[in-house]
Amino acid sequence: MTTTLITGANKGLGFETARRLVEAGHTVYVGARDADRGRRAADELGARFVQLDVTDDASVAAAAKTLEADGGLDVLINNAGIETRTEDNSVPVAATVTADHMRTTFETNVFGVVRVLHAFLPLLQRSAAPVVVNVSSGLGSLTHLSDPDHPAHFYPGIAYPTSKTAVNMLTVQYAKAFPALRINSVEPGFTRTDLNGNTGTQTVAEGAEIIVRMAQVAPDGPTGGYFDVNGPLPW
Ligand SMILES: NC(=O)c1ccc[n+]([C@@H]2O[C@H](COP(=O)([O-])OP(=O)(O)OC[C@H]3O[C@@H](n4cnc5c(N)ncnc54)[C@H](OP(=O)(O)O)[C@@H]3O)[C@@H](O)[C@H]2O)c1
C-alpha cells in the first residue's frame, strides 16, 4: 500500500491528483493550510486530511509527526504554489517587481518545498520505493523563456518563473544527494485553476496527468529530470 502526501490538495491540480491517486489505490493525505477546506476535500475524495502550511515550520513538523505515527510516507508531491500579484492584480514584471514579491513567492514555492522535504525525508528514506514530485512549471525553463521562437518567451513575469527555476535546481541537487529517491520536476501545462484566474486552456484532468504519472514512477524510472506530458523538457 502506497502512502502519498500532496501539499495544497484542497483544490486545483492537487485535488485532481489526489482524486486520481485514491482511484489508483493509494492512501492519500490531502495537505491543506486551512482545516475546513482540507477536511471537506479529503471527505469528498475518500482521502485523509493533514493540516500543512508549507510556509510554517511548526505546521510542517506536526504533519510529519502525524504521518510517522500513521505508518510513514512513500510519495511526496510538492504541489502547493502561488503566483504573487501587484496591487492592481497584474503579474510583477521587470519594471514593477520588488524584493517583497520575490520573498513572498519564494517563501511558498521554494522555501516551502525545502521545508517539506527537510521534514519528510527521514520518512521517505524508510520507504522501499520513495518518490518525490516537484510541481514546477514550463515557465521555469531558462531554455524556453530565452528562446524567441518558443511560446513561453512572451511571458514577462519575474517572481513566479524564477521560483520554478529554483525548484528545478532543487530537483537536480536532491536527486544526486539521494540516489534511492525518484525525484522529478513536472510541468502540468497551462491549466484552468484559481492560480491563473481560471484562464488556463487545459482541464485539471489534463494538467494532473504528468503529476499522477511521475507519482507512480517505477524504482528504476527517471530521477533528477524535468517532464511534461510529452516527455523531457530542457532546463
Ligand atoms: N495552473 C497552471 O496553469 C499551472 C501551470 C504550471 C504549474 N502549476 C503549478 O501547479 C501547482 C498547483 O497550482 P494550481 O494551478 O492547482 O493552483 P490553485 O488552484 O491555486 O491551488 C494551489 C494550492 O496550493 C495551496 N497553497 C498555497 N499556499 C499554500 C501554503 N502556504 N501552504 C499550503 N498550501 C498552500 C492552495 O491552498 P488555499 O486554497 O489555502 O489557497 C491550493 O490548494 C502550483 O505549484 C503551480 O505553480 C500550475
PDBQT file of the ligand as one rigid body, heavy atoms in Angstrom, charges set to zero:
ROOT
HETATM    1  N1  LIG A 301      -2.488  26.089 -13.275  1.00  0.00    +0.000 N 
HETATM    2  C1  LIG A 301      -1.455  26.129 -14.100  1.00  0.00    +0.000 C 
HETATM    3  O1  LIG A 301      -1.576  26.521 -15.279  1.00  0.00    +0.000 OA
HETATM    4  C2  LIG A 301      -0.102  25.666 -13.632  1.00  0.00    +0.000 A 
HETATM    5  C3  LIG A 301       0.899  25.514 -14.601  1.00  0.00    +0.000 A 
HETATM    6  C4  LIG A 301       2.157  25.087 -14.180  1.00  0.00    +0.000 A 
HETATM    7  C5  LIG A 301       2.385  24.827 -12.853  1.00  0.00    +0.000 A 
HETATM    8  N2  LIG A 301       1.389  24.979 -11.924  1.00  0.00    +0.000 N 
HETATM    9  C6  LIG A 301       1.688  24.666 -10.537  1.00  0.00    +0.000 C 
HETATM   10  O2  LIG A 301       0.749  23.715 -10.063  1.00  0.00    +0.000 OA
HETATM   11  C7  LIG A 301       0.653  23.810  -8.628  1.00  0.00    +0.000 C 
HETATM   12  C8  LIG A 301      -0.815  23.814  -8.220  1.00  0.00    +0.000 C 
HETATM   13  O3  LIG A 301      -1.385  25.016  -8.699  1.00  0.00    +0.000 OA
HETATM   14  P1  LIG A 301      -2.904  25.141  -9.190  1.00  0.00    +0.000 P 
HETATM   15  O4  LIG A 301      -2.864  25.639 -10.577  1.00  0.00    +0.000 OA
HETATM   16  O5  LIG A 301      -3.661  23.920  -8.864  1.00  0.00    +0.000 OA
HETATM   17  O6  LIG A 301      -3.367  26.381  -8.290  1.00  0.00    +0.000 OA
HETATM   18  P2  LIG A 301      -4.541  26.562  -7.203  1.00  0.00    +0.000 P 
HETATM   19  O7  LIG A 301      -5.821  26.004  -7.702  1.00  0.00    +0.000 OA
HETATM   20  O8  LIG A 301      -4.453  27.994  -6.822  1.00  0.00    +0.000 OA
HETATM   21  O9  LIG A 301      -4.052  25.637  -5.992  1.00  0.00    +0.000 OA
HETATM   22  C9  LIG A 301      -2.948  25.962  -5.229  1.00  0.00    +0.000 C 
HETATM   23  C10 LIG A 301      -2.994  25.154  -3.964  1.00  0.00    +0.000 C 
HETATM   24  O10 LIG A 301      -1.832  25.498  -3.166  1.00  0.00    +0.000 OA
HETATM   25  C11 LIG A 301      -2.306  25.797  -1.866  1.00  0.00    +0.000 C 
HETATM   26  N3  LIG A 301      -1.377  26.650  -1.133  1.00  0.00    +0.000 N 
HETATM   27  C12 LIG A 301      -0.989  27.907  -1.404  1.00  0.00    +0.000 A 
HETATM   28  N4  LIG A 301      -0.159  28.357  -0.448  1.00  0.00    +0.000 NA
HETATM   29  C13 LIG A 301      -0.042  27.350   0.451  1.00  0.00    +0.000 A 
HETATM   30  C14 LIG A 301       0.655  27.196   1.670  1.00  0.00    +0.000 A 
HETATM   31  N5  LIG A 301       1.385  28.188   2.187  1.00  0.00    +0.000 N 
HETATM   32  N6  LIG A 301       0.580  26.019   2.333  1.00  0.00    +0.000 NA
HETATM   33  C15 LIG A 301      -0.174  25.008   1.826  1.00  0.00    +0.000 A 
HETATM   34  N7  LIG A 301      -0.880  25.095   0.707  1.00  0.00    +0.000 NA
HETATM   35  C16 LIG A 301      -0.815  26.265   0.039  1.00  0.00    +0.000 A 
HETATM   36  C17 LIG A 301      -3.664  26.426  -2.057  1.00  0.00    +0.000 C 
HETATM   37  O11 LIG A 301      -4.386  26.400  -0.837  1.00  0.00    +0.000 OA
HETATM   38  P3  LIG A 301      -5.521  27.535  -0.473  1.00  0.00    +0.000 P 
HETATM   39  O12 LIG A 301      -6.812  27.043  -1.064  1.00  0.00    +0.000 OA
HETATM   40  O13 LIG A 301      -5.493  27.540   1.020  1.00  0.00    +0.000 OA
HETATM   41  O14 LIG A 301      -5.065  28.832  -1.083  1.00  0.00    +0.000 OA
HETATM   42  C18 LIG A 301      -4.225  25.462  -3.098  1.00  0.00    +0.000 C 
HETATM   43  O15 LIG A 301      -4.682  24.276  -2.500  1.00  0.00    +0.000 OA
HETATM   44  C19 LIG A 301       1.428  25.066  -8.235  1.00  0.00    +0.000 C 
HETATM   45  O16 LIG A 301       2.716  24.710  -7.757  1.00  0.00    +0.000 OA
HETATM   46  C20 LIG A 301       1.547  25.813  -9.555  1.00  0.00    +0.000 C 
HETATM   47  O17 LIG A 301       2.667  26.677  -9.589  1.00  0.00    +0.000 OA
HETATM   48  C21 LIG A 301       0.151  25.388 -12.288  1.00  0.00    +0.000 A 
ENDROOT
TORSDOF 0
